[in-house]
């Protein structure tokens, strides 16, 4: 039940910047979509080219999610 409520809440944050922790890994980017239990975000890399990549995360693996107030 919690995951469905979380999924509904996250849908209101699409196109907003978020930070998602999975274990020891922190992903920072723009929330693109929520599909079932999968969160997809566009993550900016800090490389010279400033490339972006899509990252998909299973909500069951998320330690925390941070959004801007």
Number of C-alpha atoms within 10 A of each C-alpha: 6 7 12 12 9 12 19 12 11 18 15 9 16 16 14 14 17 20 17 21 16 16 10 6 9 13 17 18 21 19 23 19 18 20 10 11 15 16 20 19 27 20 20 15 13 9 8 6 7 9 10 14 12 13 16 14 17 14 20 10 12 15 13 12 15 11 11 7 3
